[in-house]
């Protein structure tokens, strides 16, 4: 029986999506603690949008894995300044950029943060320069693809429509509607309220880091 390449690609996406769950646990543990790591891993495991892309024959699941792994080593390097952690951050960041150009947005926030707080500065500069060189190496391909205007179709949708659809998809997946997203949005708002009301200093600090990187990754392209 001849194998279908799309089936093979979807199997790979499923494996990559599954591998993201333990990496997400490590990120949550690094940010705040073991219990938060378990919650983050559970949310990743049942996220409709991540499940959707884990069944897709495209590279989005791989992008999430590389970005999540880069975030893990960013958190470690931010705390320790270890050249080894910085090297892993740079390698994973370069792989994320090679997977999808939008990886540049969270990586830009992480790079600026490392330059601001991580010491000694020399290995930080080397790591950031390595990621920048990887981006420059990809620039000719990106410019060639942009010249082809293969993504021009999205210009027919208003920015407000795109933000609306992306926000709903983040909570309930690509085929979700606003009515499906109301309960998840309410639960998210309740979680934020509990964090502000009952969260300790460590929990709030970890949440600020996650918000800065996630928020920056969303606001920069907007």
C-alpha positions in Angstrom: 0.0 0.0 0.0 1.4 3.4 -1.0 1.9 5.7 1.9 0.1 9.0 2.0 2.7 11.8 2.7 0.0 13.9 4.5 -0.7 11.0 6.9 3.0 10.7 7.7 3.2 14.4 8.3 0.2 14.4 10.5 1.7 11.5 12.5 4.8 13.6 13.0 2.7 16.6 14.1 0.9 14.4 16.6 4.2 13.1 18.1 5.6 16.7 18.2 2.4 18.0 19.9 2.6 15.2 22.5 6.2 16.0 23.2 5.3 19.6 23.9 3.3 18.5 27.0 6.3 17.5 29.2 8.2 20.5 28.0 5.3 22.7 29.1 5.4 21.0 32.5 9.1 22.0 32.8 8.3 25.6 31.8 5.6 25.8 34.5 7.8 24.3 37.1 10.6 26.7 36.2 8.3 29.7 36.3 6.6 29.0 39.6 6.7 25.4 40.8 5.7 21.7 40.3 2.0 22.2 40.8 1.8 25.0 38.2 3.9 22.8 35.9 1.2 20.1 36.1 -1.5 22.6 35.4 0.3 24.0 32.4 1.0 20.5 31.0 -2.7 19.6 31.4 -3.8 22.8 29.7 -1.5 22.1 26.8 -2.7 18.5 26.6 -6.3 19.5 26.2 -6.0 22.8 24.3 -8.3 22.7 21.3 -6.0 24.8 19.1 -2.9 22.7 20.0 -4.8 19.5 19.3 -6.0 21.0 16.0 -2.4 21.7 14.9 -1.2 18.4 16.2 -3.4 16.8 13.5 -2.3 19.2 10.8 0.3 18.3 8.1 2.0 21.7 8.6 4.8 22.9 10.8 2.8 24.8 13.5 3.0 22.0 16.1 6.8 21.9 15.6 6.9 25.7 16.1 5.1 25.4 19.4 7.6 22.7 20.6 10.6 24.7 19.6 9.3 28.0 21.1 8.3 26.2 24.3 11.7 24.6 24.6 13.4 27.9 23.9 11.3 29.5 26.6 12.4 26.8 29.1 16.1 27.6 28.5 15.5 31.3 28.5 14.0 31.0 32.0 17.0 29.0 33.1 19.5 31.3 31.5 17.8 34.4 32.9 18.3 33.0 36.4 21.7 31.4 36.1 23.5 33.1 33.1 24.8 29.6 32.3 26.6 29.4 28.9 25.1 26.0 28.4 21.6 27.2 28.9 22.3 30.2 26.6 23.6 27.8 23.9 20.5 25.7 24.1 18.3 28.8 24.0 20.1 30.0 20.9 20.0 26.6 19.1 16.3 26.1 19.8 15.5 29.7 18.9 17.3 29.3 15.5 15.3 26.1 14.9 12.1 27.9 15.8 12.9 30.7 13.3 13.6 28.1 10.6 10.2 26.6 11.3 8.1 29.8 11.1 9.1 33.4 10.9 6.6 34.4 13.6 8.9 32.7 16.2 10.8 36.0 16.0 8.3 37.9 18.1 8.6 35.9 21.4 12.3 35.4 20.8 12.8 39.2 20.4 11.3 39.7 23.9 13.5 37.0 25.3 16.6 38.3 23.7 16.1 41.9 25.1 15.3 40.4 28.5 18.5 38.4 28.5 20.6 41.4 27.5 19.1 43.4 30.3 19.4 40.9 33.2 21.6 37.9 32.4 25.2 38.1 33.4 28.0 37.7 32.5 27.2 39.6 29.3 29.7 38.1 26.9 27.9 34.7 26.5 24.6 36.5 26.3 25.8 38.6 23.4 27.2 35.5 21.7 23.8 33.7 22.0 21.8 36.7 20.8 24.2 37.2 17.9 23.9 33.6 16.9 20.1 33.9 16.8 20.3 37.1 14.8 22.7 35.5 12.3 20.2 32.6 11.9 17.5 35.2 11.2 19.7 37.0 8.6 20.4 33.7 6.9 16.7 33.2 6.5 16.0 36.8 5.3 16.6 36.1 1.5 14.1 33.3 1.6 11.6 35.4 3.5 11.9 38.3 1.1 11.5 35.9 -1.9 8.4 34.5 -0.4 7.0 37.9 0.4 7.5 39.0 -3.2 5.3 36.1 -4.3 2.4 37.6 -2.3 1.2 34.1 -1.4 -0.3 35.5 1.8 -2.0 38.5 0.2 -5.4 36.8 0.7 -5.5 37.8 4.4 -5.5 41.5 3.5 -9.1 41.1 2.6 -9.9 40.6 6.3 -10.0 43.6 8.7 -7.6 43.5 11.6 -10.5 43.5 14.0 -11.9 40.4 12.4 -8.5 38.7 12.5 -8.1 39.5 16.2 -11.6 38.3 16.9 -11.1 35.0 15.2 -7.7 34.5 16.7 -8.9 35.1 20.2 -11.7 32.6 19.8 -9.4 30.0 18.2 -7.0 30.4 21.2 -9.7 29.2 23.5 -11.8 26.7 21.5 -9.9 25.9 18.3 -10.2 26.8 14.7 -13.8 25.9 14.2 -15.1 27.4 17.4 -17.6 30.2 17.7 -17.9 33.0 20.3 -20.7 31.1 22.2 -18.3 28.2 22.6 -15.6 30.4 24.0 -17.7 32.1 26.7 -17.1 29.4 29.4 -13.3 29.1 28.7 -13.0 32.9 28.8 -14.9 33.1 32.0 -12.7 30.4 33.6 -9.6 32.3 32.4 -10.9 35.5 33.9 -11.6 33.7 37.2 -8.0 32.3 37.2 -6.6 35.8 36.7 -8.8 37.1 39.5 -7.6 34.3 41.9 -4.0 35.0 41.0 -4.4 38.7 41.9 -6.4 38.0 45.0 -4.6 34.9 46.4 -1.4 34.6 44.5 1.9 34.8 46.4 4.9 36.8 45.2 6.5 33.9 43.4 3.3 33.1 41.5 2.8 36.7 40.5 6.4 37.0 39.4 6.1 33.9 37.2 2.8 35.2 35.8 4.4 38.5 34.9 7.2 36.8 33.0 4.7 34.6 31.0 2.5 37.7 30.3 5.4 39.8 29.1 6.6 37.2 26.7 3.2 36.0 25.5 1.8 39.5 25.4 4.8 40.8 23.5 4.6 38.0 21.0 1.0 39.1 20.3 1.3 42.8 20.5 4.5 43.2 18.3 2.9 41.9 15.1 -0.3 43.7 15.8 
